[in-house]
Amino acid sequence: MLNSSDSKGDGEAARVPAGELRAFVATMLGGRSWVVDLLRNYELVIGREPDADIRIDVPTISEKHATLQWDGEQIMLTDCKSESGVRVNGERIVGTNRIDPGDEIEIGPASLVVNITVAPVNKGRRSLTHQEFAERLSEELARAGRGGRPTCLLMLKSKSGDGARLADAALSTFRAGDIVATYAHDEIEFLLPDAPPKVARAVVERLIETAAAEGAHVGLAVAPGDGEDAERLIRAARDAMANSIRSGQTISRAGAAEPEMIEPAALTETTRMVVREITDAAQRDEPVLLIGEPNTGKRYYARMIHEKGPRARGPCVVIQCAGLVDHESLTRAFGDEAGNVEQCMAETARGGTLVLDDVGDLPLQGQRRLIKLFAQGSEDYGIVATTHRDLSSLCQVGAFVRDLYEKISVRKIEVPALRMRMESIVPLARNFAVQYKPDKPIKLSEGAIEKMRAYAWPGNVLELRNAMERAVTLADGGEILAEHLPGDLNDGGEGGRLRDHVGSVERDAIIKALADNNYNQTHAAKLLGISRRALIYKMEKYGLKPPPAGTAPKK
């Protein structure tokens, strides 16, 4: 997170001085603990409301129970007229009180301890390449999923020349556990573990203000609600950033996820067989369970069932089950535990189709609410569910309600992984590339095509879509080369794997060095420890073009 620092009048990125004070609060609740930084002059909310910075989901806790605020010198705690009260060191407080380091705060079942310390000096810290970032993102999502904690991913596009300053400012002021990486020239990506969206928004706004980076656009996505795996979360953040650019807003939050697009031109014999099954199931108007690995295109086929069925003129309501992790989100989706469903999201599907995306990730409480919902007239809408889990096995161990499984799986259709339909890869890649550069012809080099066909694509269609967006960005209107594709693509041989790995590392290092130095080739070459002539050769080798005329710094 950002520690407080004042903007410099000359526009240079501000750094946290050695020895600057940092305030934070450690929270212990229900057998787990976590730490939240107190941002200077930011009101940290403690309570039961969904957007609370420290959320305590207990009936005796008020929506906005208390607040903490740090002004750089002292911490103030305010009881927001809560019914159950706030205790500090065993004594109940009223109104606003100063909190000293080490004081223990009791709010319902939660225990909080505030502290003030000296922020460490980050020596040798660097921003990561995109490939390194993606790997760290996967690791962090796995860890956060086990603890049920929010994780924020932000994609930032700055005006030309600001990217390096923003990355430098972030490295100087973010927490040690936050991750900064270079996506492309003047595009930076941040990962903020254990950060609620309200805090992430405040952090990036402070970063933009501190670095005096006007004209920056940011997309914010939060796991697990906006995506429970790396590819979905990256897609959500990129789409949010694109919306920020279109709308002129500084920060845009991820909205409803779009289905993985599969154009008719990309359909092969394998996918045509799936479409035939989809069409038959849609015309029979029976509940369908789409089974397959994450990001294989199940949501695309779910929408196809709706469009080919008798309810096509009605609404198609998609509920992301993986993001339903608490009482409030389940109530909004399926109604309350008593079976009151009038205001829930699923009710809006009547007359159309209800799509339950990743239904295997729905907690038991949510599964039981779904059964109550269906008991009140499920014949009023079509039901399509998707899953990457073996629901039958989950039923055997009591992790999935069998009655619900039998209700949603009248017809089961398997969607094959992308590696099982290799003939789809190049047509899909072309479609995705055209989407991100519709004003220019897209050309894939033979090396790029060979590389794509040799890769297993564990992230399936969505990984291919994300990879093509970045490849188009790096190619900047030119031919898409093998070097523009993700670093772990390979030609299947040991030598090819080593060659591609080394080439990917070198290419990403050059991209980062150029971005960090505003495309000044002399400075980038010095940073890399090579001559400018060698740098130009390698830029040509990897298809790395300078920015458009007029955006590069004057020599």
DOKE-797359 format. One record per residue (C-alpha): residue number from 1; residue in three letters; chain; x, y, z. Coordinates in pm, 1 decimal. Example, Ala and Ser with C-alpha at 12.3 -4.5 7.8 and 13.67 -1.06 7.14 Angstrom:
<tises>
1;ala;A;1230.0;-450.0;780.0
2;ser;A;1367.0;-106.0;714.0
</tises>
This chain:
<tises>
1;met;A;0.0;0.0;0.0
2;leu;A;99.3;359.3;-34.6
3;asn;A;263.9;520.8;261.0
4;ser;A;210.3;893.4;283.8
5;ser;A;442.6;1128.6;99.7
6;asp;A;411.8;1480.9;-35.6
7;ser;A;413.9;1560.8;-405.7
8;lys;A;722.0;1734.4;-538.5
9;gly;A;671.3;2060.9;-714.0
10;asp;A;904.4;1969.9;-1002.2
11;gly;A;685.3;1673.7;-1103.6
12;glu;A;943.4;1410.9;-1021.0
13;ala;A;811.0;1092.0;-859.8
14;ala;A;802.2;1133.8;-485.1
15;arg;A;979.8;878.8;-270.5
16;val;A;918.3;781.9;86.4
17;pro;A;1207.8;925.5;287.6
18;ala;A;1409.6;681.0;490.4
19;gly;A;1267.3;665.2;839.3
20;glu;A;914.1;786.8;748.9
21;leu;A;646.1;664.0;987.6
22;arg;A;403.5;393.0;882.8
23;ala;A;80.6;303.4;1067.0
24;phe;A;-109.7;-22.0;1043.7
25;val;A;-371.3;-230.3;1224.4
26;ala;A;-350.8;-605.3;1284.8
27;thr;A;-688.4;-780.3;1301.3
28;met;A;-767.7;-1118.0;1457.9
29;leu;A;-1106.4;-1272.8;1381.7
30;gly;A;-1233.7;-1628.1;1369.8
31;gly;A;-895.9;-1795.9;1394.9
32;arg;A;-726.9;-1590.2;1124.0
33;ser;A;-533.7;-1264.9;1124.8
34;trp;A;-430.2;-1002.8;873.1
35;val;A;-268.9;-660.4;856.1
36;val;A;-411.5;-346.8;691.6
37;asp;A;-206.5;-30.3;636.9
38;leu;A;-352.9;299.7;753.7
39;leu;A;-319.8;548.6;469.3
40;arg;A;-263.6;909.5;572.0
41;asn;A;-591.0;1106.6;594.3
42;tyr;A;-791.7;803.5;479.5
43;glu;A;-1095.8;694.6;682.7
44;leu;A;-1067.5;319.1;735.8
45;val;A;-1413.8;173.5;799.9
46;ile;A;-1478.7;-118.8;1035.3
47;gly;A;-1820.3;-281.6;1020.9
48;arg;A;-2062.7;-517.4;853.0
49;glu;A;-2115.8;-329.9;525.5
50;pro;A;-1981.2;-511.6;215.4
51;asp;A;-1731.2;-234.9;133.5
52;ala;A;-1589.8;-202.7;486.2
53;asp;A;-1209.4;-203.6;495.2
54;ile;A;-1220.0;-441.5;791.4
55;arg;A;-1539.8;-642.6;757.0
56;ile;A;-1695.5;-816.1;1057.7
57;asp;A;-1997.9;-1009.3;933.3
58;val;A;-2177.9;-1053.0;1266.1
59;pro;A;-2541.4;-943.2;1335.1
60;thr;A;-2440.6;-745.2;1647.2
61;ile;A;-2201.3;-530.1;1444.0
62;ser;A;-2333.4;-212.9;1279.1
63;glu;A;-2300.0;-151.4;905.2
64;lys;A;-2049.2;124.5;982.9
65;his;A;-1942.8;41.3;1336.5
66;ala;A;-1622.3;241.4;1381.0
67;thr;A;-1349.3;421.0;1187.2
68;leu;A;-972.6;464.1;1218.4
69;gln;A;-785.0;761.5;1076.6
70;trp;A;-411.6;836.0;1063.1
71;asp;A;-288.3;1189.6;994.5
72;gly;A;82.2;1109.6;990.1
73;glu;A;128.4;1177.6;1360.2
74;gln;A;-154.2;1016.6;1554.4
75;ile;A;-430.9;759.5;1511.4
76;met;A;-790.9;845.2;1598.2
77;leu;A;-1065.6;587.9;1662.1
78;thr;A;-1432.4;686.5;1629.5
79;asp;A;-1731.8;484.8;1753.1
80;cys;A;-2001.8;558.6;1491.2
81;lys;A;-2283.7;539.9;1748.3
82;ser;A;-2280.6;159.4;1736.8
83;glu;A;-2519.6;-37.8;1956.1
84;ser;A;-2275.3;-299.3;2083.9
85;gly;A;-1997.6;-44.3;2129.9
86;val;A;-1618.5;-33.5;2100.1
87;arg;A;-1371.8;-116.2;2376.0
88;val;A;-1010.6;-0.9;2401.7
89;asn;A;-791.8;-187.8;2648.9
90;gly;A;-1109.4;-325.3;2809.7
91;glu;A;-1293.0;7.9;2849.1
92;arg;A;-1580.2;124.1;2631.6
93;ile;A;-1520.5;451.0;2445.2
94;val;A;-1759.9;719.2;2323.0
95;gly;A;-1707.1;941.1;2020.2
96;thr;A;-1352.7;997.5;1892.8
97;asn;A;-1047.2;895.3;2092.1
98;arg;A;-673.7;894.8;2031.2
99;ile;A;-521.8;547.0;2003.3
100;asp;A;-163.1;479.6;2105.7
101;pro;A;60.0;211.6;1952.8
102;gly;A;-11.0;-124.6;2112.4
103;asp;A;-365.1;-38.9;2223.4
104;glu;A;-607.6;-329.7;2186.6
105;ile;A;-947.1;-259.0;2029.9
106;glu;A;-1240.7;-497.4;2074.7
107;ile;A;-1528.7;-482.3;1827.2
108;gly;A;-1761.0;-777.3;1868.4
109;pro;A;-1562.3;-1097.9;1814.3
110;ala;A;-1273.2;-910.6;1647.7
111;ser;A;-957.6;-796.6;1823.3
112;leu;A;-749.5;-521.4;1664.1
113;val;A;-407.8;-384.9;1757.4
114;val;A;-273.9;-61.6;1606.7
115;asn;A;91.3;20.9;1570.6
116;ile;A;324.2;283.1;1426.3
117;thr;A;663.1;189.5;1292.5
118;val;A;934.7;317.5;1059.7
119;ala;A;877.3;224.7;697.0
120;pro;A;1161.1;8.7;564.2
121;val;A;1383.4;133.3;285.2
122;asn;A;1325.8;-85.0;-20.7
123;lys;A;1673.4;-158.6;-149.2
124;gly;A;1708.9;-346.4;-475.3
125;arg;A;1334.9;-373.1;-535.1
126;arg;A;1237.0;-397.9;-899.8
127;ser;A;926.5;-419.6;-1112.9
128;leu;A;861.9;-760.2;-1266.2
129;thr;A;814.6;-864.7;-1626.4
130;his;A;460.3;-958.2;-1726.3
131;gln;A;545.2;-1328.3;-1729.1
132;glu;A;682.8;-1309.3;-1375.8
133;phe;A;377.1;-1108.8;-1273.1
134;ala;A;135.6;-1369.4;-1412.1
135;glu;A;312.1;-1644.3;-1217.9
136;arg;A;302.2;-1444.0;-895.4
137;leu;A;-64.1;-1363.4;-956.6
138;ser;A;-151.2;-1733.5;-981.4
139;glu;A;37.0;-1805.8;-660.4
140;glu;A;-128.4;-1518.6;-475.4
141;leu;A;-478.1;-1615.0;-589.3
142;ala;A;-424.1;-1969.4;-463.3
143;arg;A;-313.5;-1835.0;-125.0
144;ala;A;-594.2;-1578.7;-103.9
145;gly;A;-851.0;-1842.6;-199.3
146;arg;A;-752.3;-2057.7;96.8
147;gly;A;-791.3;-1762.8;335.5
148;gly;A;-1097.5;-1604.6;173.4
149;arg;A;-923.7;-1266.8;145.1
150;pro;A;-976.8;-1006.6;-131.8
151;thr;A;-696.7;-944.9;-380.7
152;cys;A;-695.3;-643.5;-614.3
153;leu;A;-540.3;-630.7;-962.1
154;leu;A;-498.8;-291.6;-1129.1
155;met;A;-402.0;-225.5;-1489.8
156;leu;A;-281.5;129.9;-1556.0
157;lys;A;-221.8;301.4;-1889.2
158;ser;A;-44.0;636.4;-1868.1
159;lys;A;29.2;898.6;-2126.8
160;ser;A;359.7;855.4;-2306.4
161;gly;A;660.1;899.0;-2081.3
162;asp;A;482.6;856.3;-1747.0
163;gly;A;502.5;478.5;-1719.0
164;ala;A;852.9;461.9;-1574.6
165;arg;A;783.7;735.4;-1319.7
166;leu;A;466.4;564.6;-1202.3
167;ala;A;639.5;228.9;-1164.7
168;asp;A;923.5;393.9;-974.0
169;ala;A;682.6;579.0;-745.3
170;ala;A;490.8;257.7;-676.8
171;leu;A;807.7;66.9;-590.9
172;ser;A;903.0;344.4;-350.5
173;thr;A;571.1;369.0;-171.3
174;phe;A;382.5;39.1;-191.3
175;arg;A;400.5;-229.1;75.3
176;ala;A;673.2;-490.3;43.4
177;gly;A;412.3;-753.7;-42.7
178;asp;A;255.2;-551.9;-324.9
179;ile;A;371.7;-639.1;-676.3
180;val;A;457.2;-397.6;-958.2
181;ala;A;519.2;-510.4;-1316.4
182;thr;A;557.9;-375.3;-1671.3
183;tyr;A;284.5;-494.3;-1908.5
184;ala;A;400.5;-287.3;-2207.0
185;his;A;539.8;58.7;-2278.6
186;asp;A;360.1;304.7;-2046.2
187;glu;A;131.6;26.7;-1917.8
188;ile;A;187.1;-87.6;-1559.0
189;glu;A;16.3;-363.0;-1360.6
190;phe;A;-17.1;-380.5;-981.6
191;leu;A;-121.3;-662.0;-750.5
192;leu;A;-238.1;-563.6;-401.7
193;pro;A;-292.4;-873.4;-183.7
194;asp;A;-533.9;-858.4;110.6
195;ala;A;-666.4;-520.8;-6.1
196;pro;A;-1038.6;-431.6;-24.9
197;pro;A;-1133.0;-242.7;-344.1
198;lys;A;-1191.4;84.5;-156.9
199;val;A;-834.5;76.8;-26.4
200;ala;A;-693.2;-22.2;-367.0
201;arg;A;-872.6;271.0;-527.3
202;ala;A;-733.1;511.6;-265.3
203;val;A;-384.0;370.3;-314.5
204;val;A;-376.0;416.5;-691.2
205;glu;A;-537.1;761.5;-672.5
206;arg;A;-264.9;865.9;-428.6
207;leu;A;-1.3;718.3;-660.5
208;ile;A;-128.0;916.9;-960.3
209;glu;A;-143.3;1233.0;-752.4
210;thr;A;204.0;1178.6;-604.1
211;ala;A;363.0;1112.6;-943.8
212;ala;A;169.5;1401.3;-1103.7
213;ala;A;59.1;1162.4;-1379.5
214;glu;A;-237.2;1334.9;-1539.1
215;gly;A;-428.5;1143.2;-1803.8
216;ala;A;-371.9;799.2;-1649.6
217;his;A;-648.2;539.3;-1683.4
218;val;A;-689.3;245.9;-1446.2
219;gly;A;-888.8;-76.2;-1451.7
220;leu;A;-960.7;-242.6;-1115.8
221;ala;A;-1057.5;-608.7;-1071.1
222;val;A;-1104.2;-788.5;-740.6
223;ala;A;-1072.3;-1161.2;-673.7
224;pro;A;-1267.4;-1375.8;-630.4
225;gly;A;-1572.4;-1176.5;-742.7
226;asp;A;-1428.1;-1058.9;-1075.6
227;gly;A;-1225.7;-1373.4;-1139.7
228;glu;A;-1096.8;-1662.1;-935.6
229;asp;A;-803.7;-1746.9;-1165.1
230;ala;A;-524.9;-1537.7;-1317.1
231;glu;A;-657.6;-1527.0;-1673.8
232;arg;A;-1007.3;-1416.9;-1572.2
233;leu;A;-877.0;-1152.6;-1335.1
234;ile;A;-638.0;-1011.9;-1598.1
235;arg;A;-922.6;-1007.2;-1850.7
236;ala;A;-1152.6;-825.8;-1606.2
237;ala;A;-887.1;-563.5;-1525.2
238;arg;A;-801.3;-507.6;-1893.5
239;asp;A;-1169.9;-466.4;-1984.4
240;ala;A;-1213.6;-223.6;-1693.9
241;met;A;-912.0;-22.5;-1812.3
242;ala;A;-1056.3;-6.2;-2163.8
243;asn;A;-1382.5;120.6;-2015.7
244;ser;A;-1189.0;382.8;-1817.7
245;ile;A;-1030.6;508.8;-2140.7
246;arg;A;-1364.7;516.3;-2325.3
247;ser;A;-1550.7;692.3;-2044.9
248;gly;A;-1271.9;935.6;-1956.7
249;gln;A;-1276.5;822.4;-1592.4
250;thr;A;-952.5;780.6;-1402.0
251;ile;A;-1053.1;447.6;-1246.1
252;ser;A;-1311.0;197.5;-1366.3
253;arg;A;-1417.7;-110.9;-1171.7
254;ala;A;-1466.5;-441.4;-1352.2
255;gly;A;-1826.4;-505.8;-1453.8
256;ala;A;-2006.8;-817.9;-1563.9
257;ala;A;-1768.8;-1061.0;-1730.6
258;glu;A;-1807.1;-1106.8;-2104.3
259;pro;A;-1819.5;-1462.7;-2240.7
260;glu;A;-1513.4;-1593.3;-2418.3
261;met;A;-1576.2;-1498.4;-2781.2
262;ile;A;-1569.2;-1777.1;-3038.5
263;glu;A;-1651.0;-1647.6;-3383.8
264;pro;A;-1815.3;-1882.5;-3639.6
265;ala;A;-1501.2;-1862.2;-3852.9
266;ala;A;-1307.9;-2021.3;-3567.5
267;leu;A;-1541.1;-2321.2;-3533.9
268;thr;A;-1380.4;-2651.2;-3627.0
269;glu;A;-1524.7;-3001.9;-3648.2
270;thr;A;-1469.3;-3057.0;-3275.5
271;thr;A;-1650.8;-2738.5;-3179.1
272;arg;A;-1923.7;-2796.1;-3437.6
273;met;A;-2006.0;-3121.3;-3256.6
274;val;A;-2045.7;-2921.3;-2935.0
275;val;A;-2267.3;-2669.0;-3115.3
276;arg;A;-2490.8;-2948.5;-3244.4
277;glu;A;-2535.0;-3078.8;-2889.4
278;ile;A;-2597.7;-2725.1;-2765.8
279;thr;A;-2863.4;-2666.5;-3032.0
280;asp;A;-3043.4;-2991.3;-2952.7
281;ala;A;-3043.1;-2920.8;-2577.2
282;ala;A;-3166.1;-2563.8;-2632.4
283;gln;A;-3460.0;-2676.2;-2844.9
284;arg;A;-3558.4;-2934.8;-2582.9
285;asp;A;-3562.3;-2656.4;-2319.6
286;glu;A;-3405.1;-2877.0;-2052.4
287;pro;A;-3154.3;-2787.0;-1778.6
288;val;A;-2799.5;-2816.3;-1912.9
289;leu;A;-2471.6;-2862.9;-1725.6
290;leu;A;-2165.1;-2754.9;-1927.6
291;ile;A;-1853.0;-2933.9;-1806.5
292;gly;A;-1493.2;-2844.0;-1889.2
293;glu;A;-1168.6;-2688.4;-1771.7
294;pro;A;-1167.1;-2319.9;-1670.1
295;asn;A;-1195.5;-2071.9;-1958.1
296;thr;A;-1277.4;-2321.8;-2233.8
297;gly;A;-1569.5;-2110.3;-2358.3
298;lys;A;-1847.3;-2251.9;-2139.2
299;arg;A;-2005.5;-1910.2;-2085.0
300;tyr;A;-2009.9;-1853.2;-2460.6
301;tyr;A;-2196.3;-2179.7;-2510.4
302;ala;A;-2430.7;-2099.1;-2220.4
303;arg;A;-2537.3;-1782.8;-2399.5
304;met;A;-2572.9;-1983.0;-2721.1
305;ile;A;-2821.2;-2215.3;-2545.7
306;his;A;-3025.4;-1911.0;-2446.3
307;glu;A;-3018.1;-1762.4;-2796.8
308;lys;A;-3114.2;-2090.3;-2968.1
309;gly;A;-3389.0;-2177.9;-2720.9
310;pro;A;-3756.4;-2079.8;-2693.6
311;arg;A;-3675.2;-1813.1;-2430.5
312;ala;A;-3435.8;-1615.1;-2651.2
313;arg;A;-3647.4;-1299.7;-2628.3
314;gly;A;-3629.0;-1303.5;-2249.4
315;pro;A;-3337.8;-1197.3;-2028.5
316;cys;A;-3015.6;-1396.8;-1994.6
317;val;A;-2897.7;-1351.4;-1636.1
318;val;A;-2546.3;-1472.5;-1551.1
319;ile;A;-2452.9;-1524.7;-1184.3
320;gln;A;-2084.0;-1575.7;-1102.8
321;cys;A;-2107.2;-1839.0;-829.6
322;ala;A;-1734.8;-1823.7;-744.3
323;gly;A;-1780.8;-1468.9;-613.3
324;leu;A;-2067.2;-1557.4;-376.0
325;val;A;-1865.2;-1595.8;-58.7
326;asp;A;-2076.7;-1434.7;212.9
327;his;A;-2430.2;-1390.4;343.1
328;glu;A;-2499.7;-1060.9;163.1
329;ser;A;-2382.3;-1174.3;-180.5
330;leu;A;-2583.2;-1497.3;-154.2
331;thr;A;-2894.6;-1303.7;-53.2
332;arg;A;-2855.2;-1065.3;-347.6
333;ala;A;-2817.9;-1361.2;-584.0
334;phe;A;-3072.9;-1617.3;-458.2
335;gly;A;-3277.3;-1465.7;-176.4
336;asp;A;-3251.8;-1510.5;198.9
337;glu;A;-3245.4;-1827.4;408.7
338;ala;A;-3619.5;-1806.3;471.4
339;gly;A;-3689.0;-1834.1;98.6
340;asn;A;-3775.6;-1469.1;31.0
341;val;A;-3664.2;-1421.9;-330.6
342;glu;A;-3859.3;-1119.1;-456.0
343;gln;A;-3558.5;-886.3;-479.2
344;cys;A;-3286.5;-1134.9;-572.3
345;met;A;-3092.3;-1135.9;-899.0
346;ala;A;-3209.8;-1483.4;-1003.4
347;glu;A;-3571.9;-1362.5;-1005.3
348;thr;A;-3489.9;-1125.5;-1290.7
349;ala;A;-3429.3;-1429.7;-1513.7
350;arg;A;-3795.9;-1530.2;-1521.5
351;gly;A;-3909.3;-1554.6;-1881.2
352;gly;A;-3551.7;-1608.6;-1992.9
353;thr;A;-3244.7;-1807.3;-1889.4
354;leu;A;-3055.8;-1827.6;-1559.6
355;val;A;-2686.4;-1909.1;-1607.6
356;leu;A;-2504.3;-2039.1;-1298.7
357;asp;A;-2138.2;-1990.7;-1386.7
358;asp;A;-1891.3;-2208.7;-1189.7
359;val;A;-2174.3;-2361.6;-986.4
360;gly;A;-1928.0;-2612.0;-836.3
361;asp;A;-1769.5;-2325.0;-640.7
362;leu;A;-2097.6;-2234.2;-471.5
363;pro;A;-2086.9;-2293.3;-92.5
364;leu;A;-2338.6;-2532.7;63.4
365;gln;A;-2539.9;-2242.9;203.8
366;gly;A;-2583.3;-2105.2;-147.6
367;gln;A;-2673.4;-2448.1;-286.4
368;arg;A;-2954.9;-2481.8;-32.4
369;arg;A;-3085.0;-2136.0;-123.4
370;leu;A;-3088.6;-2234.9;-489.7
371;ile;A;-3303.4;-2538.1;-410.4
372;lys;A;-3553.8;-2312.2;-227.7
373;leu;A;-3551.1;-2075.9;-524.2
374;phe;A;-3619.9;-2355.7;-772.8
375;ala;A;-3904.5;-2482.8;-552.4
376;gln;A;-4086.3;-2156.1;-619.9
377;gly;A;-4119.1;-2209.4;-993.2
378;ser;A;-3804.1;-2298.8;-1184.2
379;glu;A;-4016.6;-2380.3;-1489.8
380;asp;A;-4043.1;-2003.7;-1543.7
381;tyr;A;-3687.1;-1986.4;-1676.0
382;gly;A;-3428.6;-2202.2;-1846.5
383;ile;A;-3136.1;-2326.5;-1638.3
384;val;A;-2778.2;-2352.9;-1764.7
385;ala;A;-2492.2;-2427.0;-1524.1
386;thr;A;-2118.3;-2445.7;-1589.0
387;thr;A;-1847.3;-2614.1;-1386.7
388;his;A;-1485.4;-2725.5;-1402.8
389;arg;A;-1534.3;-2960.7;-1107.1
390;asp;A;-1656.8;-3321.2;-1081.8
391;leu;A;-1992.1;-3253.8;-916.2
392;ser;A;-2079.3;-3621.4;-891.3
393;ser;A;-1769.9;-3684.3;-677.5
394;leu;A;-1847.1;-3374.7;-469.1
395;cys;A;-2194.1;-3516.4;-401.4
396;gln;A;-2039.9;-3839.6;-271.7
397;val;A;-1836.7;-3653.7;-9.0
398;gly;A;-2118.1;-3416.9;89.1
399;ala;A;-1966.4;-3106.0;-69.7
400;phe;A;-2247.5;-3063.2;-322.7
401;val;A;-2619.4;-3118.4;-265.3
402;arg;A;-2733.5;-3415.6;-474.0
403;asp;A;-3085.6;-3279.1;-529.1
404;leu;A;-2935.0;-2966.3;-683.9
405;tyr;A;-2696.6;-3171.2;-898.8
406;glu;A;-2984.7;-3378.9;-1036.1
407;lys;A;-3186.7;-3063.3;-1101.3
408;ile;A;-2920.7;-2883.7;-1308.2
409;ser;A;-2770.0;-3183.0;-1492.7
410;val;A;-3062.8;-3323.6;-1690.5
411;arg;A;-2836.1;-3283.1;-1993.9
412;lys;A;-2457.0;-3284.4;-1955.5
413;ile;A;-2236.2;-3147.9;-2233.5
414;glu;A;-1856.9;-3151.8;-2219.2
415;val;A;-1664.7;-2858.7;-2366.9
416;pro;A;-1316.0;-2976.3;-2475.0
417;ala;A;-999.9;-2796.5;-2368.7
418;leu;A;-821.7;-2586.7;-2630.2
419;arg;A;-535.6;-2838.2;-2653.3
420;met;A;-793.1;-3098.1;-2763.4
421;arg;A;-894.5;-2881.3;-3059.4
422;met;A;-561.8;-2749.8;-3181.5
423;glu;A;-709.4;-2664.8;-3520.1
424;ser;A;-906.2;-2384.6;-3346.1
425;ile;A;-601.3;-2200.0;-3211.6
426;val;A;-492.8;-1997.1;-3515.6
427;pro;A;-847.6;-1893.7;-3625.1
428;leu;A;-923.8;-1789.0;-3268.3
429;ala;A;-594.7;-1600.8;-3239.6
430;arg;A;-668.8;-1407.3;-3559.4
431;asn;A;-1016.8;-1316.2;-3435.0
432;phe;A;-880.3;-1189.6;-3105.2
433;ala;A;-601.3;-995.2;-3276.0
434;val;A;-847.1;-820.2;-3509.1
435;gln;A;-1060.5;-726.2;-3209.2
436;tyr;A;-772.2;-537.8;-3048.9
437;lys;A;-644.3;-375.2;-3369.9
438;pro;A;-946.1;-343.5;-3600.2
439;asp;A;-800.0;-49.1;-3793.9
440;lys;A;-493.4;-235.1;-3923.3
441;pro;A;-439.0;-570.2;-4097.8
442;ile;A;-311.5;-840.5;-3862.5
443;lys;A;-27.0;-1064.1;-3973.1
444;leu;A;98.1;-1362.3;-3774.6
445;ser;A;452.3;-1472.2;-3850.4
446;glu;A;523.8;-1838.6;-3918.2
447;gly;A;720.3;-1849.0;-3594.4
448;ala;A;423.4;-1717.3;-3398.9
449;ile;A;187.9;-1970.9;-3555.6
450;glu;A;428.9;-2255.8;-3486.6
451;lys;A;473.6;-2141.7;-3129.5
452;met;A;100.7;-2119.9;-3065.3
453;arg;A;39.4;-2466.6;-3203.4
454;ala;A;314.3;-2616.3;-2988.1
455;tyr;A;179.1;-2479.6;-2658.7
456;ala;A;-74.7;-2663.3;-2438.5
457;trp;A;-264.3;-2345.0;-2337.6
458;pro;A;-352.8;-2446.0;-1981.4
459;gly;A;-559.0;-2125.2;-1949.2
460;asn;A;-753.8;-2226.8;-2259.9
461;val;A;-943.2;-1974.0;-2474.6
462;leu;A;-911.1;-1688.4;-2227.3
463;glu;A;-533.7;-1730.4;-2200.2
464;leu;A;-512.6;-1713.4;-2579.7
465;arg;A;-728.5;-1400.7;-2583.6
466;asn;A;-513.8;-1229.4;-2319.5
467;ala;A;-193.2;-1332.6;-2495.7
468;met;A;-313.4;-1191.9;-2828.7
469;glu;A;-407.6;-857.1;-2675.6
470;arg;A;-57.7;-816.6;-2536.0
471;ala;A;102.0;-939.4;-2859.0
472;val;A;-93.9;-678.6;-3057.9
473;thr;A;13.7;-410.7;-2808.7
474;leu;A;381.1;-507.1;-2832.3
475;ala;A;375.8;-540.6;-3212.6
476;asp;A;221.6;-190.6;-3236.8
477;gly;A;68.3;-245.2;-3578.8
478;gly;A;349.6;-461.5;-3714.0
479;glu;A;376.0;-834.2;-3768.4
480;ile;A;313.4;-1046.5;-3458.2
481;leu;A;627.8;-1247.8;-3395.5
482;ala;A;693.7;-1549.2;-3175.7
483;glu;A;875.5;-1320.0;-2932.0
484;his;A;555.1;-1124.0;-2870.3
485;leu;A;384.1;-1429.2;-2722.1
486;pro;A;408.9;-1553.0;-2361.7
487;gly;A;750.0;-1670.3;-2249.5
488;asp;A;661.5;-2028.5;-2168.5
489;leu;A;543.1;-2115.3;-2518.9
490;asn;A;778.8;-2368.7;-2677.7
491;asp;A;824.8;-2586.7;-2982.3
492;gly;A;811.8;-2909.3;-2783.9
493;gly;A;1183.7;-2985.3;-2777.2
494;glu;A;1426.3;-2935.1;-2490.1
495;gly;A;1642.6;-2706.6;-2699.4
496;gly;A;1340.3;-2509.8;-2812.7
497;arg;A;1222.0;-2467.5;-2454.5
498;leu;A;1558.5;-2331.1;-2343.7
499;arg;A;1586.4;-2104.1;-2647.2
500;asp;A;1237.9;-1965.6;-2598.8
501;his;A;1288.3;-1918.0;-2226.6
502;val;A;1611.9;-1725.0;-2275.4
503;gly;A;1460.8;-1522.9;-2560.2
504;ser;A;1152.6;-1442.0;-2354.3
505;val;A;1357.0;-1326.5;-2055.7
506;glu;A;1576.1;-1110.2;-2280.1
507;arg;A;1277.8;-963.2;-2466.3
508;asp;A;1089.9;-882.4;-2144.0
509;ala;A;1403.9;-725.9;-1994.3
510;ile;A;1440.2;-502.1;-2301.5
511;ile;A;1070.7;-403.3;-2290.5
512;lys;A;1103.8;-310.2;-1925.6
513;ala;A;1431.1;-118.2;-1972.9
514;leu;A;1283.2;82.0;-2260.0
515;ala;A;964.1;153.9;-2062.3
516;asp;A;1163.1;257.0;-1754.3
517;asn;A;1365.6;502.3;-1963.8
518;asn;A;1082.7;645.4;-2176.6
519;tyr;A;1222.8;466.7;-2483.8
520;asn;A;1557.2;643.9;-2457.9
521;gln;A;1773.8;378.2;-2622.9
522;thr;A;2101.5;509.7;-2483.9
523;his;A;1979.5;500.8;-2124.2
524;ala;A;1806.6;163.9;-2172.8
525;ala;A;2125.3;11.4;-2317.9
526;lys;A;2327.1;144.3;-2023.8
527;leu;A;2078.3;-9.3;-1780.6
528;leu;A;2102.3;-344.3;-1961.2
529;gly;A;2481.6;-330.3;-1975.2
530;ile;A;2501.5;-350.6;-2355.3
531;ser;A;2587.6;-108.7;-2634.7
532;arg;A;2321.0;99.0;-2806.5
533;arg;A;2399.6;-80.1;-3133.3
534;ala;A;2339.6;-416.9;-2964.9
535;leu;A;2013.2;-288.7;-2822.3
536;ile;A;1889.6;-173.6;-3164.2
537;tyr;A;1980.5;-514.8;-3309.9
538;lys;A;1787.2;-694.7;-3036.3
539;met;A;1489.9;-460.5;-3076.1
540;glu;A;1476.9;-551.4;-3445.7
541;lys;A;1522.1;-920.1;-3359.4
542;tyr;A;1224.7;-917.9;-3121.2
543;gly;A;1009.1;-681.3;-3324.5
544;leu;A;1014.6;-407.3;-3060.6
545;lys;A;930.7;-80.5;-3230.6
546;pro;A;986.4;263.8;-3078.4
547;pro;A;672.5;457.7;-2978.8
548;pro;A;487.7;661.2;-3243.4
549;ala;A;660.6;972.3;-3372.8
550;gly;A;639.2;1265.0;-3136.9
551;thr;A;611.6;1058.3;-2820.5
552;ala;A;974.6;964.7;-2773.7
553;pro;A;1191.7;1200.2;-2569.7
554;lys;A;1405.7;1451.7;-2754.4
555;lys;A;1777.2;1380.3;-2759.9
</tises>
